Amino acid sequence: MNPAMPAPPSSPSTPSRWQRLAWASVMTAVGAVLAIGISAVNIPWTANPGGTIGKLYLTLAVPGHFLAFGALAMLPALLVGLWTRSTRPLTITAVVMQGAWLCLLLVDAKVFALYRFHLNAMVLNMVFGGALQDQVSLSWSNWLQIAGVVAAVFTAQALLAWGCWRLLTPRPYRRWVLAGWTAAVVLMAAGQIATAYYDARGERAVVSQWAYLPWAQPITAKRQMRAMGVPVADRVAALTDPKLSELAYPSAPLRCQSHQRPNVLVVVLESLRADALDPRTMPGTWALAQRSQVYDHHYSTGNATRFGLFGLLYGLPGGYWQPMLAEQRGSVLFDVLKQQGYALYLHGSAPLYSPEFDRTAFADVRELLQTAPAALSVAERDRHVVDTLRAEISSTPAGTPWFGFAFLDATHAPYHLPEGYPALDTPMAADIDFLALDQGHDATPERNRYRTAVHYADSLVSQLLQSLHEAGVEDNTIVLVTGDHAEEFNDLGLNYWGHNGNFSDHQLQVPFVLHWPAMAASRQARTSSHEDWVPTLMRHGLGCENPLEDFSTGQDLLAPAPPAPRSLLVESWSQRGIRQGPDTYVFDKFGNSTALGPDYLPLPVQQPDTAGLREAWDELTRFRRH
């Protein structure tokens, strides 16, 4: 045989591996086209809020996005059928996986059309667990239609599989397969590079498109882009047409008028545990608590800074983070503060653009954000923030109300201290060796370092409180001291450390000390949430007459606690949880739910409570356009 001639397939009835790969590639490509067609009904191609650049971005990103998901759906078929003699396992698995993928997209398209968010783990559980029937009632004819659509999808996939086998003749396909997938990888990479570039540029016309892509995982690389010389924008263009927004926030125009206009001071300590509030660890805040309202069962809206501060500054659950970021929608709190003539003093020891608070809560006041100099140590940055805020308070003209915000970072691991700061207790770790933190590790040295860092941060809080007295404004200043989330030291005995690991009290419960002038001190046993701060302040401090439901999912902390038990919707990077009393229902990315007790071990009854699911559903959909 001429060595230059390609070898024929081993058998006319047994396609070679390259022929099978070619078949799988064609199936994947056609499936991606169908997926684009399904999702395209929810994409405003003609009246796109991003204009021409938004359309061009979608044209680049959409094919790579659905090719990537289609390839993932095809991967099990290749693992099953690439090396067997018969093509049947490959064909059957591919038809099942591709058909299921397209059916899932059809459901997602309908959910997005109704509620403006894509399927997630909790919604999947509601759909298949039956709780959604209280929100969306389907008749028997609807179920017949659904069954017909599902049957049509799988039939079409079977016919497509048969047609693709008929299309492929016994010939070598290696060159075509490699060229095709090289082009596909380039397309996927181009879409992600464009995403990172335009995100760094702050191009809202592009960022707003992410909401239309099911389960998009956009790459952000602001620091890398800045290092490469890409100008990172501080301002972002406004939404070109608010009617195209997926958000209805607030749901009604706000009616706010305050005759007193009290000053407001908010101090947030990174990773602040509830049990850190004691007279030895936090003497300054403890003294404030003796003349304030203290909420003993207060929870953050998430176990990470992104979602904890989001809930505190919006009065909404962290599930709204992505659409708020995509549309650069700031908190209505700052709209009202500006309307009422407040001076805004907004300080972060760590940058407030990572996470992107400059493009979410502070989007409309981002030019006022101040970050401590990066050349300083973390402990020195905290001091710089406090010194600057104290100077601003003392220099505020009489009669001008002000809102001060300080986010202190020394209490974040590895728990930063000024040089020579005395240990609150010994032994105290000199630093934190994260590799040494395991199930058998004694956390005492690390916990002592943490408590010492909290003590240092509290000393700065005391200085801020002293400034109020020196300026003669303490009787007209609302003060809040709290944490963005808590911090765990293997308290559960399950090898959890730090935060962003679970939704237990050890990572969610934080101090919440609220000093309201002329209000008697009290200890509150109600269950409260970061979602409650904004509605309380706006109603009682800023004179907003609207029902709280117009702009928040939280409760009024100064009103009597509702008699019904309360569910809390909490968020993390990879999970969502519903807390009901001591129990937590955790939903992962794959639609699985796990019911966990206060010890974070599985409960005997695993089915989520339908009332809690309905409450969470209402919170997640209240400010989305239906």
C-alpha positions in Angstrom: 0.0 0.0 0.0 1.2 3.5 -0.8 2.2 5.0 2.5 1.0 8.4 1.3 -2.5 7.1 1.0 -4.8 7.2 4.1 -5.6 3.8 5.6 -9.2 2.7 5.2 -11.4 2.1 8.3 -10.9 -1.2 10.0 -14.3 -2.4 9.0 -17.2 -0.9 7.1 -19.5 -1.6 10.0 -17.2 -0.3 12.7 -16.4 3.4 12.5 -13.0 4.5 13.6 -12.4 6.6 16.6 -11.9 9.7 14.5 -15.1 9.0 12.7 -16.9 8.7 16.0 -15.3 12.0 17.2 -16.4 13.6 13.9 -20.0 12.3 14.6 -19.9 13.6 18.1 -18.6 17.0 16.9 -21.4 17.4 14.4 -24.0 16.5 17.1 -22.4 19.0 19.4 -22.4 21.8 16.8 -26.0 21.2 15.8 -27.0 21.0 19.4 -25.3 24.3 20.1 -27.2 25.9 17.2 -30.5 24.6 18.7 -29.5 25.8 22.1 -28.8 29.3 20.7 -32.2 29.2 19.1 -33.9 28.3 22.3 -32.2 31.0 24.4 -32.3 33.7 21.7 -36.0 34.3 22.4 -35.0 36.1 25.6 -32.2 38.1 24.1 -33.2 41.6 22.9 -31.3 41.4 19.6 -33.0 44.5 18.1 -33.6 46.8 21.1 -30.5 45.8 23.0 -29.7 47.9 26.1 -26.0 47.7 25.1 -26.5 49.0 21.6 -24.2 48.0 18.8 -21.3 46.9 21.1 -23.7 44.8 23.1 -24.9 43.0 20.0 -21.4 42.5 18.7 -20.3 41.0 22.1 -23.3 38.6 22.1 -22.4 37.6 18.5 -19.0 36.6 19.7 -19.8 35.2 23.2 -23.0 33.2 22.5 -21.6 30.6 20.1 -18.7 29.8 22.4 -20.9 29.7 25.5 -23.2 27.1 24.1 -20.5 25.1 22.4 -18.8 24.8 25.8 -22.0 23.5 27.4 -22.7 21.2 24.5 -19.3 19.7 24.7 -19.8 19.0 28.4 -23.1 17.3 27.6 -21.4 15.2 25.0 -18.5 14.2 27.2 -20.3 11.3 29.0 -21.2 9.8 25.6 -17.6 9.9 24.5 -16.4 8.3 27.7 -19.0 5.5 27.3 -18.8 4.9 23.6 -15.5 6.0 22.1 -13.6 2.7 22.7 -16.4 0.1 22.3 -16.8 -1.8 19.1 -20.5 -1.0 18.8 -21.6 2.6 18.2 -24.9 2.0 20.1 -23.6 3.1 23.6 -22.2 6.3 22.0 -25.4 7.0 20.1 -27.8 6.3 23.0 -25.9 8.2 25.6 -25.4 11.2 23.3 -29.2 11.3 22.4 -30.1 11.2 26.1 -27.6 13.8 27.2 -28.1 16.2 24.4 -31.9 15.8 24.7 -31.8 16.4 28.4 -29.6 19.5 27.9 -32.0 21.0 25.4 -35.0 20.2 27.6 -33.3 21.9 30.5 -32.7 25.0 28.3 -36.4 25.1 27.3 -37.3 25.1 31.0 -34.7 27.8 31.7 -36.0 29.9 28.8 -39.5 29.9 30.2 -38.3 30.6 33.8 -36.2 33.5 32.5 -39.1 34.9 30.5 -41.3 34.9 33.6 -38.9 35.9 36.3 -35.8 37.3 34.7 -33.3 34.8 36.2 -32.0 31.5 35.1 -32.6 28.1 36.7 -30.6 27.6 39.8 -30.4 24.8 42.4 -33.2 26.1 44.6 -35.6 26.6 41.6 -34.9 23.1 40.3 -35.7 21.7 43.7 -39.0 23.7 43.7 -39.9 22.5 40.2 -39.3 18.9 40.9 -40.2 18.9 44.6 -43.6 20.4 44.0 -43.3 23.6 46.0 -43.5 25.7 42.8 -47.0 24.5 42.2 -48.2 27.1 44.7 -46.7 29.8 42.5 -47.3 28.4 39.1 -50.3 26.1 38.6 -50.1 23.7 35.7 -53.2 22.0 34.3 -53.3 18.5 32.9 -53.3 20.0 29.4 -50.1 21.9 30.3 -48.5 18.7 31.4 -49.5 17.0 28.1 -47.9 19.9 26.2 -44.8 19.5 28.2 -44.7 15.8 27.6 -45.2 16.4 23.9 -42.3 18.9 23.8 -40.0 16.5 25.6 -40.9 13.6 23.3 -40.4 15.9 20.3 -36.9 16.9 21.5 -35.7 13.3 22.1 -37.2 12.2 18.8 -35.5 15.0 17.0 -32.2 14.1 18.7 -32.6 10.4 17.6 -33.3 11.5 14.0 -30.3 13.9 14.1 -28.1 11.0 15.4 -29.2 8.7 12.6 -28.7 11.5 10.0 -25.2 12.3 11.2 -24.2 8.6 10.9 -25.6 8.6 7.3 -23.7 11.8 6.6 -20.3 10.5 7.6 -18.7 8.3 5.0 -15.8 5.9 5.8 -12.9 8.4 5.5 -10.3 9.9 7.7 -11.6 12.8 9.8 -8.7 13.6 12.0 -7.8 16.8 10.2 -11.4 18.1 10.2 -12.0 17.3 13.8 -8.8 18.9 15.0 -9.4 22.0 12.9 -13.1 22.3 14.0 -12.3 22.0 17.7 -9.3 24.4 17.4 -11.7 27.0 16.0 -14.2 26.2 18.7 -11.6 26.7 21.5 -10.4 29.9 19.9 -14.0 31.1 19.8 -14.6 30.2 23.5 -11.4 31.9 24.5 -12.1 35.0 22.5 -15.5 35.4 24.2 -13.9 35.1 27.7 -11.0 37.5 26.8 -13.6 40.0 25.6 -15.5 39.5 28.8 -12.5 40.2 31.0 -11.4 43.2 28.9 -14.8 45.0 28.8 -15.4 44.2 32.5 -12.2 45.9 33.4 -13.2 48.9 31.2 -16.4 49.1 33.0 -18.4 48.8 29.8 -21.9 48.4 31.0 -23.1 47.7 27.4 -21.2 44.4 27.6 -21.6 43.6 31.3 -25.4 43.8 31.0 -25.4 41.0 28.4 -24.3 38.4 31.0 -27.9 38.3 32.3 -29.1 36.7 29.0 -26.6 33.8 29.0 -27.8 30.8 31.0 -25.3 29.9 33.8 -22.7 32.3 32.5 -19.3 32.2 34.4 -17.7 35.4 33.2 -14.0 35.8 33.7 -13.0 39.0 35.5 -9.4 40.1 35.7 -9.3 43.8 36.6 -5.9 43.7 38.3 -4.3 41.8 35.5 -5.8 44.1 32.9 -4.6 47.1 34.9 -1.1 45.6 34.9 -1.3 45.1 31.2 -2.1 48.8 30.7 -5.8 48.5 30.1 -7.5 51.6 31.4 -9.9 50.5 34.2 -12.9 52.8 34.1 -14.2 54.4 37.3 -17.5 55.5 35.7 -19.9 53.3 33.8 -22.5 54.5 31.3 -26.0 54.5 32.5 -28.6 52.1 31.3 -29.7 53.3 27.8 -33.3 52.3 28.3 -34.6 51.4 31.8 -37.5 49.6 30.2 -35.1 46.9 29.1 -33.9 46.3 32.6 -34.6 42.9 34.1 -35.0 44.6 37.5 -38.0 46.5 38.9 -36.1 48.1 41.7 -37.6 49.9 43.5 -41.0 48.7 42.6 -42.6 52.2 43.2 -41.2 55.7 43.5 -39.9 56.5 46.9 -41.6 59.1 49.1 -39.0 60.2 51.7 -38.8 63.4 53.7 -37.0 63.6 57.1 -37.4 66.7 59.3 -34.6 65.6 61.7 -32.0 64.3 59.2 -29.9 62.4 61.8 -26.2 61.6 61.1 -25.5 58.0 60.5 -22.3 56.1 61.3 -21.9 52.5 60.0 -18.8 50.6 61.1 -18.3 47.1 59.6 -15.6 44.8 60.8 -14.4 42.0 58.5 -15.2 38.5 59.8 -16.7 39.5 63.1 -18.1 36.6 65.2 -21.1 37.1 67.4 -19.3 35.9 70.4 -16.5 38.5 70.0 -18.9 41.0 71.5 -17.8 40.8 75.1 -16.4 43.4 77.6 -12.8 42.0 77.2 -12.5 41.6 73.5 -14.6 44.6 72.4 -14.7 47.0 75.4 -15.6 50.0 73.3 -18.4 48.4 71.4 -19.6 46.7 74.6 -19.9 50.0 76.3 -21.9 51.3 73.3 -24.1 48.2 73.5 -25.1 49.0 77.1 -27.0 52.1 75.8 -28.1 50.6 72.5 -30.4 48.0 70.9 -28.5 44.7 70.7 -29.8 42.0 68.4 -28.7 38.7 69.9 -29.8 36.5 66.9 -28.6 38.5 64.0 -27.4 37.0 60.7 -25.5 38.1 57.7 -27.0 37.6 54.3 -24.0 35.5 53.3 -20.8 33.9 54.5 -18.6 36.1 52.3 -18.0 39.8 52.0 -19.7 40.1 48.6 -23.0 38.9 49.9 -22.8 40.1 53.5 -22.2 43.8 52.6 -24.7 43.5 49.7 -27.5 42.6 52.0 -26.5 45.3 54.5 -26.4 48.1 51.9 -29.4 47.1 49.8 -31.8 45.4 52.2 -32.0 42.5 49.7 -30.7 38.9 49.6 -27.4 38.2 47.8 -29.2 36.5 44.9 -29.6 40.0 43.4 -25.9 40.6 43.2 -25.4 39.6 39.5 -28.3 41.6 38.0 -27.4 44.6 40.1 -23.8 44.3 39.0 -24.8 43.8 35.3 -26.9 46.9 35.3 -24.7 49.0 37.7 -27.8 49.6 39.9 -26.8 51.3 43.1 -28.7 51.0 46.4 -31.7 53.4 46.7 -30.3 54.2 50.2 -27.7 56.5 48.6 -30.3 58.1 46.2 -32.3 59.2 49.3 -29.2 60.3 51.2 -28.2 62.5 48.3 -31.7 63.9 47.8 -31.7 64.9 51.5 -28.4 66.7 51.3 -26.2 64.3 53.2 -22.4 64.5 53.1 -21.1 61.1 52.3 -17.9 59.8 53.8 -17.3 56.3 52.4 -14.2 54.5 53.4 -12.7 51.0 52.8 -9.5 49.7 54.3 -9.5 47.1 51.5 -10.5 48.2 47.9 -14.2 48.6 47.5 -13.9 47.6 43.8 -13.0 44.0 44.6 -15.7 42.7 45.1 -17.3 45.3 42.8 -19.2 47.4 45.4 -18.2 50.4 43.2 -20.5 49.0 40.5 -23.3 47.7 42.8 -24.2 49.4 46.1 -22.0 52.5 45.6 -22.5 52.7 41.8 -24.1 56.2 41.9 -21.6 57.6 44.5 -18.5 55.8 43.4 -16.5 59.0 43.0 -16.8 59.5 46.7 -15.3 56.1 47.6 -12.0 56.3 49.5 -9.5 53.5 50.0 -6.6 53.6 52.3 -3.1 53.8 50.7 -2.0 50.3 49.5 1.5 51.0 50.7 0.4 50.8 54.4 0.0 47.6 56.2 -3.5 46.4 56.8 -3.5 47.5 60.4 -2.2 50.9 59.4 -4.8 51.2 56.7 -7.6 50.7 59.3 -6.1 53.5 61.3 -5.9 55.7 58.3 -9.6 55.1 57.5 -10.6 56.0 61.1 -8.3 59.1 61.2 -9.7 60.3 57.9 -13.3 59.7 58.9 -12.7 61.5 62.3 -11.4 64.5 60.5 -14.3 64.6 58.1 -16.8 64.4 61.0 -15.1 67.2 62.9 -15.0 69.5 59.9 -18.6 69.0 58.7 -20.4 72.3 58.7 -23.1 72.7 61.3 -26.5 71.9 60.0 -25.2 69.5 57.3 -26.1 65.9 58.0 -23.6 63.2 57.1 -23.4 59.4 56.5 -20.2 57.7 57.4 -19.2 54.2 56.4 -16.0 52.5 57.5 -15.1 48.9 56.5 -12.2 47.7 58.6 -10.0 44.8 57.5 -7.6 44.0 60.3 -9.9 41.2 61.5 -9.6 39.3 58.2 -7.2 36.3 58.2 -4.3 36.3 58.9 -5.6 38.8 61.5 -3.5 41.9 61.3 -1.9 43.7 64.2 0.2 46.8 64.5 3.8 46.0 65.4 4.2 45.3 69.1 0.4 45.1 69.9 0.0 43.1 73.0 -1.7 39.7 72.9 -5.1 39.5 74.5 -4.4 35.9 75.4 -1.6 33.5 75.0 -0.5 31.4 73.2 -1.0 33.6 70.2 0.0 32.6 66.7 2.7 34.8 65.2 1.1 34.2 61.8 -1.5 31.9 60.3 -0.2 28.7 58.6 -3.3 27.8 56.5 -1.7 24.5 55.5 -1.7 23.4 59.2 -5.4 24.0 59.7 -6.9 20.5 59.7 -9.3 18.4 61.8 -6.8 17.7 64.5 -5.3 21.2 64.8 -5.7 23.1 68.1 -7.2 26.4 67.1 -6.3 28.2 70.4 -3.3 30.2 69.0 -5.2 31.3 65.9 -8.3 32.1 67.9 -6.2 34.2 70.3 -4.7 36.1 67.4 -8.1 36.7 65.9 -9.5 38.0 69.2 -6.5 40.3 69.6 -7.1 41.7 66.1 -10.7 42.3 67.0 -9.5 44.1 70.2 -7.4 46.4 68.0 -10.2 47.1 65.6 -12.5 47.8 68.5 -10.0 50.4 69.8 -10.4 52.2 66.5 -14.2 52.0 66.9 -13.8 53.7 70.3 -11.9 56.5 68.7 -14.8 57.1 66.2 -17.3 57.1 69.0 -15.1 59.6 70.9 -15.1 61.9 67.8 -18.9 62.0 68.0 -18.7 63.3 71.5 -16.0 65.8 70.7 -18.0 67.2 67.7 -21.1 67.4 69.9 -23.2 65.2 67.5 -23.5 62.0 69.5 -27.1 62.9 70.5 -28.0 63.2 66.8 -26.1 60.3 65.3 -27.4 56.8 64.6 -24.6 54.3 65.1 -24.3 50.7 63.8 -21.5 48.4 64.5 -21.6 44.9 62.9 -19.6 42.5 60.7 -19.9 41.5 57.1 -20.0 37.8 58.1 -18.5 35.6 60.9 -15.4 33.4 61.1 -15.1 29.7 62.1 -12.3 27.9 63.9 -13.5 24.4 63.4 -16.3 25.0 65.9 -18.4 22.3 64.4 -15.6 19.7 64.5 -16.1 19.2 60.7 -12.8 20.8 59.6 -14.4 24.1 58.5 -12.1 27.2 58.9 -12.6 30.8 58.1 -15.7 31.6 56.1 -17.5 30.9 52.8 -17.6 27.2 53.8 -21.0 26.7 55.4 -24.2 28.5 56.6 -23.8 27.6 60.3 -24.0 30.2 63.1 -20.2 30.2 63.2 -20.0 31.7 59.8 -23.2 33.8 59.6 -24.1 35.1 63.1 -22.5 38.6 63.8 -22.9 41.3 66.4 -25.5 44.0 65.6 -25.3 46.9 67.9 -27.7 49.7 66.9 -27.6 52.9 68.8 -30.6 55.1 68.1 -30.5 58.4 69.9 -33.2 58.9 72.6 -34.1 55.2 72.4 -33.9 53.1 75.5 -31.3 50.3 75.6 -32.6 46.7 75.0 -31.6 43.2 74.1 -33.6 41.8 71.2 -34.3 38.1 71.0 -35.9 38.2 67.5 -34.2 36.7 64.5 -32.8 39.6 62.5 -30.9 39.9 59.2 -28.6 42.3 57.4 -31.6 42.8 55.1 -33.3 44.7 57.9 -30.9 47.6 58.3 -31.8 49.6 55.1 -35.6 49.5 55.6 -35.2 50.4 59.3 -33.0 53.4 58.5 -35.0 54.6 55.6 -38.3 54.4 57.5 -37.3 55.9 60.8 -34.2 57.9 59.9 -34.9 59.2 56.4 -38.7 59.4 56.7 -39.6 57.1 53.8 -43.4 56.5 53.8 -43.4 53.6 51.3 -44.3 50.1 52.3 -41.0 48.3 52.9 -41.9 45.9 50.2 -41.4 48.7 47.6 -37.6 48.6 48.0 -36.6 45.8 50.4 -37.2 42.2 51.5 -36.2 43.1 55.1 -38.2 43.9 58.2 -38.4 47.0 60.4 -36.2 46.4 63.4 -37.9 49.1 65.5 -41.4 47.6 65.0 -42.7 44.6 67.0 -41.3 41.3 65.6 -43.8 39.4 63.4 -45.3 36.4 65.2 -44.7 34.0 62.3 -41.3 32.2 62.3 -38.9 33.7 59.8 -36.8 32.1 57.1 -33.5 33.6 56.1 -32.2 33.4 52.5 -28.4 33.3 52.6 -25.8 33.1 49.9 -22.2 32.0 49.2 -20.0 31.6 46.1 -21.2 28.1 45.3 -24.3 27.5 47.4 -27.6 29.0 48.5 -29.2 28.3 51.8 -32.6 28.8 53.6 -32.2 29.0 57.3 -35.3 28.1 59.3 -34.7 28.4 63.0 -31.6 26.2 63.8 -31.9 24.2 60.6 -30.5 25.0 57.2 -31.5 23.8 53.8 -28.5 24.0 51.5 -28.8 23.9 47.7 -25.8 23.2 45.6 -25.2 24.0 41.9 -26.5 20.7 40.8 -30.0 21.1 42.2 -29.4 18.9 45.3 -30.7 20.0 48.6 -29.5 18.9 52.0 -31.3 19.5 55.3 -28.8 20.2 58.1 -29.3 20.6 61.8 -27.4 23.1 64.0 -24.5 20.7 64.2 -24.5 20.9 60.3 -25.2 17.2 60.1 -28.0 15.8 57.9 -31.5 15.7 59.5 -33.7 12.6 59.3 -36.3 14.5 57.2 -34.6 15.9 54.1 -37.5 17.5 52.2 -37.3 21.3 52.4 -40.2 23.1 54.0 -42.5 24.4 51.3 -43.4 27.6 53.3 -39.7 28.5 53.5 -39.2 27.8 49.8 -42.2 30.0 48.9 -40.8 32.8 51.0 -37.4 32.5 49.4 -39.0 32.5 45.9 -40.9 35.7 46.7 -37.7 37.4 47.9 -35.8 36.4 44.8 -38.5 37.4 42.4 -40.0 40.5 44.0 -37.8 43.0 42.2 -37.5 41.2 38.9 -39.7 42.1 36.0 -42.3 39.4 35.3 
